Amino acid sequence: MPQPSTFDPVVIRDRLSPDRLRSYLQDCNDDLHRALDLYAWNAHIAAAFLEDLGRLEVVLRNRFDEALTDLTASAGVPHPWFDHRTLFPSRNSKHMLKAIAKAKQRAARSGRHQITNSGVIVELGFGFWRYLCAPRYHTTMWVPVLGAQFPDHPSAGNTARIRSDVESRMRQLHFLRNRVAHHRPVHRRALAKDAVMILELVQWMCPDAHAWMSGLSPVPAVLATRPV
């Protein structure tokens, strides 16, 4: 791993803060040099996972968007699926409706006040798609269309099992995404398992997307460079 030409590790510790370095120091027996190497590696693996998580998010949201668009179109609904309130039946959907409203506001700003469906979709974050996997949407979304978006799941046709397996993985990956996006330590996680979950979800949806993402993923190479 590249190193700056000259620096005082104690100064770097103070700049980063001892609290921020605590978990790294603990795992390196208080060896500050090793802890800083591990801290730098944590940033590299975080960036690698952000690449893979970003690709997963795009593939999954496009599958969901296409399926839900077809569902509402077949029912003769004239507005986008995310405005179809019967898809969001319970009071527990309030935070989802707020997320949609905020996405529309962002889409309006970026699109100079002309809101397009695709503009709204790209403004909906990873957490939105993770929560679409919750049990409350089993009847309105998963039974009619979303379960079928994972044709290579081992239990293809068993919508309840598919939704449960997808939700479990999306919940863990949502937590990971928030950690890496906010520069938090992830060096103690079972990161190899996280990498498998990402590719597993994609393989259940589309073998071609799985092959494409497997070839692009920087995660295995970065995992191999872990300094501690």
C-alpha positions as CSV (number, residue, x, y, z in Angstrom):
1,M,0.0,0.0,0.0
2,P,1.5,3.4,-1.0
3,Q,2.9,5.4,1.9
4,P,3.4,9.2,2.3
5,S,7.1,10.0,2.1
6,T,7.4,11.4,5.6
7,F,4.9,11.9,8.4
8,D,4.7,11.7,12.1
9,P,2.2,8.9,13.0
10,V,1.4,10.5,16.3
11,V,0.3,13.7,14.5
12,I,-1.9,11.7,12.2
13,R,-3.4,9.9,15.1
14,D,-4.3,13.3,16.6
15,R,-5.7,14.6,13.3
16,L,-7.9,11.5,12.9
17,S,-8.7,11.4,16.6
18,P,-7.8,8.5,19.0
19,D,-11.5,7.7,19.2
20,R,-11.7,7.1,15.4
21,L,-8.6,4.9,15.5
22,R,-9.7,2.9,18.6
23,S,-10.9,-0.3,16.8
24,Y,-7.8,-0.2,14.5
25,L,-5.4,0.1,17.5
26,Q,-7.2,-2.6,19.4
27,D,-6.8,-5.0,16.4
28,C,-3.1,-4.0,16.0
29,N,-2.1,-4.4,19.7
30,D,-1.7,-0.6,19.9
31,D,0.9,-0.5,17.2
32,L,0.1,2.9,15.6
33,H,1.9,2.2,12.3
34,R,0.0,-1.0,11.8
35,A,-3.3,0.7,12.9
36,L,-2.8,3.4,10.3
37,D,-2.2,0.8,7.6
38,L,-5.4,-0.9,8.6
39,Y,-7.2,2.4,8.6
40,A,-6.0,3.1,5.0
41,W,-7.0,-0.4,3.9
42,N,-10.5,0.1,5.5
43,A,-10.9,3.1,3.1
44,H,-9.8,1.0,0.1
45,I,-12.2,-1.9,0.9
46,A,-15.0,0.6,1.5
47,A,-14.5,2.2,-1.9
48,A,-14.4,-1.3,-3.5
49,F,-17.7,-2.2,-1.9
50,L,-19.3,1.0,-2.9
51,E,-18.6,0.1,-6.5
52,D,-20.3,-3.3,-6.2
53,L,-23.2,-2.0,-4.1
54,G,-23.8,0.7,-6.7
55,R,-24.0,-1.8,-9.5
56,L,-26.3,-4.0,-7.4
57,E,-28.6,-1.1,-6.7
58,V,-28.9,-0.1,-10.3
59,V,-29.7,-3.7,-11.5
60,L,-32.2,-4.3,-8.7
61,R,-34.0,-1.0,-8.9
62,N,-34.4,-1.3,-12.7
63,R,-35.9,-4.8,-12.3
64,F,-38.3,-3.6,-9.7
65,D,-39.2,-0.4,-11.6
66,E,-39.9,-2.4,-14.8
67,A,-42.0,-5.0,-13.0
68,L,-44.0,-2.5,-11.0
69,T,-44.5,-0.3,-14.1
70,D,-45.9,-3.3,-15.9
71,L,-48.1,-4.2,-13.0
72,T,-49.8,-0.8,-12.8
73,A,-50.0,-0.4,-16.6
74,S,-51.9,-3.7,-16.9
75,A,-54.3,-2.5,-14.3
76,G,-55.0,0.6,-16.3
77,V,-53.4,3.0,-13.7
78,P,-52.5,6.2,-15.5
79,H,-49.8,7.4,-13.1
80,P,-46.4,5.9,-12.1
81,W,-46.4,2.9,-9.8
82,F,-44.8,5.0,-7.0
83,D,-47.9,7.2,-7.0
84,H,-50.2,4.1,-6.8
85,R,-51.3,4.3,-3.1
86,T,-52.7,0.8,-3.0
87,L,-49.2,-0.5,-3.4
88,F,-48.3,1.2,-0.1
89,P,-51.3,0.0,2.1
90,S,-50.3,0.5,5.7
91,R,-49.4,3.3,8.0
92,N,-45.9,1.8,8.1
93,S,-45.5,3.1,4.5
94,K,-45.4,6.7,5.7
95,H,-41.6,6.8,5.5
96,M,-41.6,5.3,2.0
97,L,-44.1,7.9,0.8
98,K,-41.9,10.6,2.3
99,A,-38.9,9.2,0.5
100,I,-40.9,9.3,-2.8
101,A,-41.9,12.9,-2.1
102,K,-38.3,13.9,-1.5
103,A,-37.1,12.1,-4.6
104,K,-39.6,14.1,-6.6
105,Q,-38.3,17.3,-5.2
106,R,-34.7,16.3,-6.1
107,A,-35.8,15.2,-9.5
108,A,-37.5,18.5,-10.1
109,R,-34.4,20.5,-9.2
110,S,-32.1,18.4,-11.3
111,G,-34.6,18.3,-14.2
112,R,-35.4,22.0,-14.1
113,H,-38.9,21.3,-12.7
114,Q,-39.9,18.7,-15.3
115,I,-40.3,15.5,-13.4
116,T,-39.8,12.3,-15.3
117,N,-40.4,8.8,-13.9
118,S,-36.8,7.8,-14.5
119,G,-35.7,11.0,-12.8
120,V,-37.6,10.0,-9.6
121,I,-36.3,6.4,-9.7
122,V,-32.6,7.4,-9.7
123,E,-33.3,9.7,-6.7
124,L,-34.6,6.9,-4.5
125,G,-31.8,5.6,-2.3
126,F,-30.6,2.1,-1.5
127,G,-32.7,2.1,1.7
128,F,-35.9,2.6,-0.3
129,W,-35.3,-0.6,-2.3
130,R,-34.3,-2.5,0.8
131,Y,-37.6,-1.6,2.5
132,L,-39.6,-2.6,-0.6
133,C,-38.5,-6.1,0.4
134,A,-40.3,-5.9,3.8
135,P,-43.2,-8.3,4.6
136,R,-45.7,-5.4,4.4
137,Y,-45.3,-5.4,0.6
138,H,-45.6,-9.2,0.1
139,T,-49.2,-9.1,-1.0
140,T,-49.2,-5.9,-3.0
141,M,-45.8,-6.2,-4.8
142,W,-44.1,-9.5,-4.3
143,V,-46.9,-11.9,-5.0
144,P,-47.9,-10.2,-8.3
145,V,-44.5,-9.3,-9.7
146,L,-41.4,-8.9,-7.6
147,G,-41.0,-12.5,-6.6
148,A,-40.7,-13.3,-10.3
149,Q,-37.7,-11.0,-10.7
150,F,-35.5,-13.6,-9.1
151,P,-36.0,-16.5,-11.5
152,D,-32.7,-18.2,-10.6
153,H,-33.4,-18.3,-6.8
154,P,-33.1,-21.9,-5.5
155,S,-36.7,-21.8,-4.5
156,A,-38.1,-20.2,-7.7
157,G,-41.9,-20.0,-7.4
158,N,-41.9,-19.8,-3.6
159,T,-42.5,-16.1,-3.3
160,A,-42.4,-16.1,0.5
161,R,-39.0,-17.7,0.6
162,I,-37.6,-15.5,-2.1
163,R,-38.8,-12.3,-0.5
164,S,-37.4,-13.4,2.9
165,D,-34.0,-14.3,1.4
166,V,-33.8,-11.1,-0.6
167,E,-34.8,-9.0,2.4
168,S,-32.3,-10.7,4.7
169,R,-29.4,-9.9,2.3
170,M,-30.6,-6.4,1.5
171,R,-30.9,-5.6,5.2
172,Q,-27.3,-6.6,5.8
173,L,-26.0,-4.9,2.7
174,H,-28.0,-1.7,3.6
175,F,-26.2,-1.6,6.9
176,L,-22.8,-2.2,5.1
177,R,-23.6,0.5,2.6
178,N,-24.3,3.0,5.3
179,R,-21.0,2.1,7.1
180,V,-18.8,2.5,4.0
181,A,-20.6,5.6,2.8
182,H,-20.0,7.3,6.1
183,H,-16.3,6.2,6.5
184,R,-17.0,3.9,9.4
185,P,-14.9,0.9,10.3
186,V,-15.8,-2.3,8.5
187,H,-12.6,-4.2,9.0
188,R,-14.2,-6.5,11.6
189,R,-17.0,-7.6,9.3
190,A,-17.1,-10.9,7.5
191,L,-16.5,-9.0,4.3
192,A,-16.0,-12.0,2.1
193,K,-19.6,-13.1,3.0
194,D,-20.9,-9.6,2.1
195,A,-19.2,-9.9,-1.3
196,V,-20.9,-13.2,-1.8
197,M,-24.3,-11.8,-0.9
198,I,-24.0,-9.0,-3.5
199,L,-23.2,-11.4,-6.3
200,E,-25.8,-14.0,-5.1
201,L,-28.6,-11.4,-5.3
202,V,-27.5,-10.4,-8.8
203,Q,-27.2,-14.1,-9.9
204,W,-30.8,-14.8,-8.7
205,M,-32.0,-11.9,-11.0
206,C,-29.8,-12.2,-14.1
207,P,-26.8,-14.6,-14.8
208,D,-25.4,-12.1,-17.4
209,A,-25.4,-9.3,-14.9
210,H,-23.7,-11.6,-12.4
211,A,-21.0,-12.5,-14.9
212,W,-20.5,-8.8,-15.7
213,M,-20.3,-7.8,-12.1
214,S,-18.0,-10.7,-11.1
215,G,-15.5,-9.6,-13.7
216,L,-15.6,-5.9,-12.5
217,S,-15.6,-6.4,-8.8
218,P,-12.5,-4.9,-7.1
219,V,-13.4,-6.5,-3.8
220,P,-11.4,-9.8,-4.0
221,A,-8.2,-8.1,-4.9
222,V,-8.5,-5.5,-2.1
223,L,-9.5,-8.2,0.4
224,A,-6.2,-10.0,-0.4
225,T,-4.2,-6.9,0.5
226,R,-5.5,-6.6,4.1
227,P,-2.4,-5.7,6.2
228,V,-3.5,-7.3,9.5
